């Protein structure tokens, strides 16, 4: 397994973005979907994961040196 510093910049950005997206998704689940179905909770969390990963990869690509 490659070290963190040896991984491509877009991969690192995607991992960080996915973590942030899951954190935002968890807050949204506790705020808005705590009374809802488990399916809604999973949908919100997976949207946070995928959206955060995509935004993180995009930001890493745009801010490349």
Buried (B, 14 or more C-beta within 10 A) or exposed (E): EEEEEEBEEBBBBBBBBBBBBBEBBBEBBEEEBEEEEEEEBEBBBEBBBBBBBBBBBBBBEEEEE
